């Protein structure tokens, strides 16, 4: 039996909504998928008619919405938040999923799939080249989901992914497919990865669980900057690479040109490229055959003790940490005792009992056992966020094993302060941060306090889009409101003072907070992070883009003509110069055709200064900033103007100054409220008027000396909060 789609239910709902809902309804099952609790609800309509629908519920509201149903309460309680009136209709976008999943998943005996019959692969590509659409078609062809117009971005389960149309979190799905020639059944584990440079850490983690990749390229746009970056990620990991040219159904598609580009840049024969249309499903079955034929099976020992790589994890409010694992050796079943390698090396190792294991089809489907080479989920009662560390090795508690190679730790490149909008929400925000950083381990967290903003954290991200998405997920998934300060990059200072070297334990100090920048008198030189940027653009815009890179202190590294119309530029430039508005200006100069990607390229000496903001001679630490000496005047002038417009007028004059050391580089003045003391004077000697004005000035001077200038919270936020420039998504 197939589930009736919500679109087909609308007739029933319109007929008599209240009667239908109050009819015999029961909770069939619940499943956790990423940030959503998927509820399967059975509704009995009439004497013989039974329908099933899926509802997506936010886990933070799960206790309130699902618990009553556990007590066999009417289904009306679950549907109540979706109803606006007595004859309202359930529609997509109001919490109801319109995707059509298969009936109770029929999982074959997993012991029939030795490692020779397993293939683990990822899809990697530039942004918007069709990764998620291709994943949908692969799921449909293999029967994991049923063909339906509602199958759009099935693996993109986060709300932020659907709103922005990008993949943020790598997702896994297990497919079963019979080879066209041998007719042997194979297990294919698909991992859909993000396409943006800010989520490269997600891609690298996913590739650690794979033996091959599908390198997807748009038949119209051709190779883009992130395509090049993803190719080298897979190449360095020694994975099999299958080039796939997508969107051949477009009128402007030129697959022959793209195949020639792939052969020229990546040294992959043009004849190896598979030409498909993921939207229409054209030639998609050839991809499945190529995955089986060209990608090697996973390596491992099926007879050895259980050992698995934990490559992703999520937090379930009811079951604790849900680990995504790739079993390297042995097998694991429910009831087995397992241990993490990080726990084994501690003084008090802790064992866990496996309570649930299974596959993602793409919904979580329990199984009895996971065998070597297979990818699935595992729940073993890990209640603390820190217990499920990504990159750790899970193994049998009865055996000591060698840990699997983990991941290179991520290196945050953008730092920002995060504070609760209300300090009373500090505890709830801390809990939300702990749970979200479990799902996104590339975020670094360090406690921080501010006199104006209170207690908070300094967070490290891989880029601006990463920062934006993290903030949006906090607000959507955990209903928190936060203040995010201006982004900065990690500078380094080389000390000369023996006392400071002894205090810090090293002559090389990392500076994450502008207030902690050592004075120039005790520093031999400062270092700033550099990147190597790759820009692919039509050659008609090359001159304007080269000028932009030079203005941002960039140095040209390489120029490569890809074909008669496009060129690839490589520049070495400071990270701080591309942090905020570089991508927007690049798109504007190239009419939207240029693509940009970057990789870290070490540190270089730089002439930076610490800029303080003074109010009537008193520094405001929250507004301290690190700027390049050549741009200090421009930045200081802008900050003074923002403060002038944000601080309310006082009874005395307020001087706003941006200073470097003792030198004032910019100033704005907030005029004082002034009473007209000459109103009672008329005619007469001018000396009387001058006496009154002098007395007023002396009074305001005394007031300025004894009175402080209160800096409103809103003024600090106005100066520190980033401008609303769009991040490159």
N, C-alpha and C positions, 0 to 999 in steps of 0.2 A: 504494500500500500504506500502510495506517495502522499506527502503532506499537501493539503490544500493551501494554495498561496493566499496571502492576505488580499490580493486584488480580487480573487474569486469569493472571498468572504464578505466583501462589501455589501453584496445583495442581502445576505443573511443579517448583517449588522443593521442595515437600514430598515429591515422589515420590522423588527421589534428589538431594539438593542438591549433594553433592560431585561426583557424576558429571556433573551438568548444568553446573556451573561449570567443571570441568576439560575439558568438551567444547570444541571449537574456538571460541575467543572472540577478538575483536580490537577494537581501538579504532577507532571509525569517525571521530569528529571531536571537537574541543573548542571551546567558545565561552565567552567572558567576558561575564557579565551582572552588572553592578554588583559586588557583593562575592563572587560565587560563580563558580566554574569549572564550567560545565555540560558533562558528558562524555556523549557518545552512544556506547553500547557495543553491539556486534553479538554476539549469542550464537547459535551454530548448535546446535540441539537435535535430535538424531536425524538421519536422512539427508536430510530435506527441510524440516524445520521451522526457521525462522529468526525470532528475536524481537529487538526493539530496546528498550532501556530507557535512561532518562536518570538520571544520578547528579549530585548537587550536591556539589562538592568545595571546601573552603576553599582559596583561592589560596596561603595560607602553607604548606599541606601538598602543594601541587601537584607540586613537584619530587619529593617522596618517593613519592607515590601514582601519578602519571601517567607519570613518566619510565620506569619499568620496562616499561610497556605500549608505549612508543614503540619498545622493542627487541623487540617481538613476544613478550613474555613472556605467560604464561597470564593469563587474566582473573581468576584467583583472587587475584592480588596486589591488584587494585583492590577486590575484594569482601571481602577479608580483614578490614578494620577494622569491617565491618558485621555480621560473624558472631560469635555468642556460643557456638555449639556446632555439632556435626555436622549437626543438622537444623533450624537456625535459619531464620527467614523474613524476607525483606526487606519492610519495611513503611514507610509514610509516616511521617516523623518520625525515621527513622534514616538520613537522608542520601539517600533515594530520592525523586525527584519523581514524583508521580502525575498530573501534568498531561498532557493529550493535545495535542501540537502536530501541525500538518499535516505531511505528508510533505515531502521536499525542496522548499523554498519555490520556487514558480514565480514569479519576479519578471518582470513584463512589461517591455518596452522602455521605459526611463525617459524617453527622448527624445520619446515620444508624449504626455508630460504637460507641456505648456507651463504657464506660471504661471496662465493662466486656468482650468486644470483642477486646481489645487492649493489646498487649504484647510489652514491651520495653526491649531489651536485647543487650548485647555486646558479642564479641568474644575476649577472652584473652588467651594468650599462650606465650611460649618462642619464641625467634627469629627463624624464618624459620621453624616453625611447620605447616604452611599452612593456616594461618588466611585469607589472602587475596584471596587465591584460593578457600577456602570454601565459602567466601562471593560471589565470582563470580558464583559458582554453585547455591547458594541460590537465587541469582538474576535471573539466567536463569530458574530455576524450577518454580518460581513464576511469570514469564513472564515480569519482569522488563526490562530485556535485552534479545535479541534473541541469541540462541546458535550460537557461531562463534569461529573460531580459534583466532580471534583478541581480544577476551575477556580475557585479562590477566591483573590482578590488576586493575580492573575497578574503584575501589574506591581510588586507589593510584594515585591521579591526579598531584602531584608535580613532577617536573623533578628530583629532588634529590631522591625521593622515587623510581622512575623507574631505575635510574642509580645504586643505592645501593641495590635495591631489598628488601627494608625494608619499613615499615609503620612509618611515622613520625607524621602525623596529623590525628587525629580521624575523620572519615567521617561517614555520616548518609545516610541511604537509607530506604524508606518505602516500604514494601512488602504487597501484599494482597494474602491470602491463605485460601482455604476452608478446613475445618477439614474433614478427611477421613471418620469419622463415623457419626458425627452430620450434616455434609454438611453446617455448618454455616460459613459465611465468617468472617475472622479475619484480623485486621490490625497489622502487625508486623514491628516494628521500629528497624532496625539493626544498630548498631554502631561498625564499624571496628576500633580497637584500636592498638596502637603501641605495639611492643613486647620487646623493649630494656629498660633496667633499667633507662636510662637517660630520658625517656619519661613517667615515672610513673605518673607524674602530669596530662598528657593527659588522662591516664587510669582512674585515680581517678575522674577527672571531668566527664568523660563519664559514669562511674558507678553511679554518682549522678542522672543521668536521666534514670536509668534502674531499673528493679525489678529482673533481673536474668542475668546469664552469661553462655556462653558455654566455658568450660575449655578444651582447645584443647591440646592434647598430641600426640607427634610423636610415632607411633607404633614401630619404630626402635630405636630411641634415648631414649625414655622413659621420665620420669620426669626430668626436668632440673632446674637450679637455679631460673630462672625467672618464671617458672611454680609455684614453691613454693611461691614466692613473690606475684604473681597475685592471687593465691588461698586465701592468708590471706587478701589481699585487699578486695576481694569479701566477705569473711567470716566476716570481721569486719563491712562491710556495711550491713550485714544481708540480702544478696541476695541469691536467689535460684541458685544452682550450678548444671549444667548438664555436666558431664564428657564425652568428645568425643575423641575417639582414632582414629587418622587420619593416612593415608598412609598405610593402610592394604594391598595395592597391591604390596608393596616392597617385594623382595625376603627374605630380612633379618628381615621382620616385625615379631614381637612376641606380639600380642595384649593380650594374656593371661598373660604374665609376666607384661606388663604395667598395666593391670587391677588390678593385685595383688598389684603392687606398690601403685596405687591410693587408694586401700582399706587400705593398711598398713599406709601410710603417712597421708591421709586426712580423713580416717574413712568413706569413701563413698563405699557402697556395689559394688563389681565388676559387679554384674548383672545390675546395673544402667548405666554402660558405653555403649555408642553407638559407634559401630565400623564402620568407613566409609573410603572411598577413595574420597577425594575432587577432585582429578585430574580426576578420571573416573566417578564421580557422584554416586558411589555405596553407597546405604543406606542413602543418604543425605536427602531424603524425611522424614525419621524417625526423623531427627532433628527438622523439622518444626512441626511435631505432638507432639514431646516432649516439644517444646517451648510453645505450646498452653496448654498442659496438666500439665506441671510441674512448669511453671513460673506464679506467681500471676499477676492479672491485676493491673494497677496503682491505687493509692488511691487519691481521690480528691472529690470535690463537683461541679457537673455540673451546679447547680443553683446559686452558689455564684458569686460575682464579679470576673472579669478576674484577674488571677494571674499566672505568668509563671516564670520559672527559665531560666536565660540566661547562657547556659553552654558552648557556643563557639561563636566566632564572627570573621568576616572577613571584609576587606575593599574593596569596589567597587569604582573605580575611578569616576563612573557616579552617583551612588545612595548613596554613603556614606557607613556607617557600615551596614553589613548584619548579623543579630543576629540569632543564632541557639537557639531555645527555646523548652522547654518541658512545655506544658500547664498543670498546676496543678488544677486550678479551673476555672469555667466559660468558656467563649468563646471570641474570638477576630475576628473582621471582618475588611475589608478595610474601611477606613474612621473613624474608632474608634480613640478616643483620649487616649493615654497611657502615662505612666510616669514611670521612674525608681525610685526605693526606695532610691538610693543615692541622686537623685535630690530632692526627696520629703523632705528629712531631711535637705536640704540646705536652706539658707535664701531666695533664689530665685528659687523655683521649676519650672521646665520647662516641658511643655507638648509636645508630638509628635503626629502627625497624621499618622496612618498606611497607607502607600501607596501601599504596596505589601505584600502578605503572600502566603504561599504555602507549598508543600511537596517536598521532594527530592526523585525522582523515577528512577534512582539516579539523573537525571537532574532536576534542579529547575522547578517545575510545579505549576503555580499559582492556588489558590483555593479561594473560596469566604470567607470561615470561617475555623478557627482551633478550635476544641472543647477540653474539658478537657481530659487529658491523652494522647493527640496526640503530636508528635514531628515534627517540621517543621522550616521554616525560616520566618523572619519578617523584613521588611524594613520600617523605619519610619522617615527617614530624619536626622539621627544622622550624622553630618558632622565632628565632632571632634572625634579623636581616643579615648579620655578619657571618652566619653559619654557612650560607650558600654563596661562596665567593666564586665569581666567574673565572674560569681557567684552572680551578682546582680539580683534583682527581678523586673520584669516588671508587672505593674498592671494598672487597669483602672484609668484614671485621675479623675473620679468622685467619687472614693471611697478610703478611707484609709484602708490598709490591713496590716496584719502582714507579715514581710519579710520571705521568705523561707530560710532555712539553706543554707548558701553558701558553699564555700570550705575552707579547711585549706590553709592559704597562703603558697605558695611554699618557700622552703628554699634553695637558691642557695648554692652550695657546691664548685664551681670552679669559680674563678674570673680572668678576663683578660682585659687588656687595648685595646681599639679599636680606631684607628685614621685613618682619610682619607689619602690616598696615596698622595693627593695634597690638601693643605688647602683651595684651591678655591672650592673644592667639599664638604666643610663642611655642607652647607645648604641642599644640595641634600641628603647627607648621613643622616642628622638628620631627614629629612622627611621620608626616607626609614626605619630608625629605628623605628619611631613612628608607621608606618603602620604595620611593621612586628611584633612589640611587641604587637599590638592589636590581632594578630592571635596567638601569643605565649606569654601569660601573665606570664609565669614562668620565664622570663628573667628580671632581675633587671637592672636598668640603673642609673648611677650616673656620673655627669660631672667631667672631669679631664683634666688637662693641663700638658704639658711637654715642657721643653725648647728645646729639640731636635725634638720632633714629633709634637708639636703644640697642638691645642685644640682637645679634643676627649672625650671619655667616658670610665668608668670602668663598665663592664658588668658582671653580675652574672649568671651562668648556673648550670644545674643540673648534668652535667658531661661532659667529653671530647667529646663524640659523639654529644651531644647536641650543644656544641660549634662549632664543625666542620660543622654540618648541618646548623646552624644559619648563619655562614659565607658563606656557599655555596648558601643558599637561597638569601642572600643579593646580591651576585654577579650575580646569574642567573635571579632572578625576578626583580631586580632593577638596574642591570648593574652598580654596584658600585665596587670600588677597595679599599680595606682596609688593614691596617697593624694591626696584632693581636699580642700582646706581650705574653710572657710566662705565663702560668696559675699558679695561686696561690690559697691557701685555706684560709678561714677566721680564723685567730688566735684571741685569746682574751688575754688581759693583765689586771691583778688585781693590781691597783695602791695603793701606800702607801702615796703619797704626798697629803696633804690636799688641796693645791692650784690646782693641776691637777684634783682632785676629784670634786672640786667646778666648775672648768672650763668645765669638761665633763658632770657634773651632775650625775655621777655614778662612783663607784670604779672599775666597770667592763667595759672595753673599747674593742669594736670590732675593729680589725685591718685588713683592706682590702688592704691597700697600704703599701708595705715594708718601704717606707720613713716615715710613720707615726708610726712605732713601737717605743713605749716609751723606754727610756734608762733603763738599768737594775737597776740603782741606785734608781729609783723611783717606781720600780715594785717589788711586793712580789713574784710573779711567773707568768709564761705564761701558757696558755692552748691551746691545739690543738684539732681540730675535729677528732673524732674517728668513725669508722664504724664497723659493724658486717658483715663480708663477709661470704657468703655461696658458697662453692665449691663442685660440684658433679663431680667425676672423677672415671675412672677405678682403682681398687685397686692396679694394677701393678705400677701405677705412684704416689701412695700416698706418698712414702718416699721423692721423689724429690720435690713434692709440699709442704710438711710440712717443708722441709728445706728452701724453698723459702719464706714461710710465716714467719719463724723465722728470716731470714735475714732482712725482712721488719718490724721488731719489732712487730710481731704479737704474740698474746697469744691465745692458743687453748681453745675453749669454749666447743665444743662437737664433737663427732665422731659417725656416725650412718651408719651401713651397711644396704644398701637398699635391696640388694640381694646378690647372690654369687659372683658378679663381680664388683659391684659399691659401692662407699662409699660417704657419705656426710660429709664434714668437715665444721666446723664453727669456724672462727677466729675473734678475736677482734684486729684491727690494725689501725694505723693512716691513715687518708685519703690521706695525701700527699705522702705516700709510694705506693699507688696504682694508682696515678694520671696519670702518663705518660706511663710507659712501663710494668706495672705488668701484664696486660691482654695478651700482646704479649708473654712474657716469660712463662706465665702459659700455653698458647696454645702450645708453643714449647716443654715444658717439658712433656705434655700429648699427644703429637702427634695430637693435635687438638680436643681431645675428652672431655676435661674438660670444664665445664661451670661455670660462675662466676656471682654473684649478690651480692649487698650490700645494707644495710640500715644504716641510721645515728644512732650513739650510744653515743651521748653526747660529752663531752670534758674531757680531762685528762691533768694533768700538764706535761710540756715538757721543755727540756733544748734547747732553740733555741737562735740564735744570728743573729744580723743584719750584713750582709756582704756588705761593700762598695767597690767600684772600684775606684782607684785613678790613674790619669794620671799626672805624674810629681808632685805628692803631692796634686793635686786638685781633689776633689770628683766629680764623674759623677752621678747625682741623678737618671737618667733614668736606671742605671744598678744596683741600690741597690736591694738586695735580702735578703730573710729570709731563713735560712737553719738550719738544726739540727747541733749541735756543733760537733758531731762525723763525719759528712760528709762535714764540711766546707772546709777542705783542698782540697778534690777531686773536689768539685763544683767550688771553687775559681781558681784552676789550669786550669780547662776547660774553664772558662770565659776569663782568661788572654790569653790563646792560641788563642781563637776565635778573641779577639780584636787585638792581634799581627798580625794576618793574614788579618785583615780588615782595619786597619788604615794605610794610606800611610806614607812612610818614610819622615822625616823632615830633616832640615839642622842641627838639634841637636838631641841628644839621647833622646828617650822617654821611661820612666819607667812606666810599667803597673803593678799595685799592687792591690791585693785583701786583704782587711784589716778587722779585727774585733776590733773595738775601735782603739787603737794605735798600735796593733800588726799586722805585715805583715805575712800573711799565704801562699801567693803565689806571684810569680813575673815573668814577662817576659819583655824583653827589645827589643825595635825596634832600631837597629843601625842607626846612623846618616849618611847622605851623607858625604863623606870625600874627599876633594881635596888633591891630592898628592903634598904637598908643597915642597917635597924634589926632585921634578923632575928636577929643575934647578941646583941642587947641584951635584958636581962630585968630588970625592976624598976629599982631604983637611981635616981640623980639624973637629972632631965629634961634637964639641961644637956649631958650626954653625947650624948643623942639629937639635940639641936638642933645640936651641933657637927658630927655626921656628916651631917645633912641640908644644912647650910650648905656643907660641903666638896663635897658632890655637886653642888649648884647652881652653885658656882664652876667646877667642872670642865666642866659642860655649857655654861656661858657661854663659857669659853675654846674649847671644841670648836665652838660655833656661829660664833665669830669667825674661826677659821682654816679651818673646813671649809665647802665649798660644798654646795648641795643639787642633786644630779644630777636633771635633769628627764628622765624616761624618754620615749622616742619615743612609747610608747603613751599617755602622759599628754597630750602635745601633740596627738596625733591625736584623743583623746577630747574635748578642748576645741574644737578647730578644725573637726572633721568636722561636716557639716550633720546636723541631726536627720532621721530617716527620714520626714518628712512627705511625702505623696504629691504629685508634681507634676501639673499639670492636663493629662493626656493623654486 
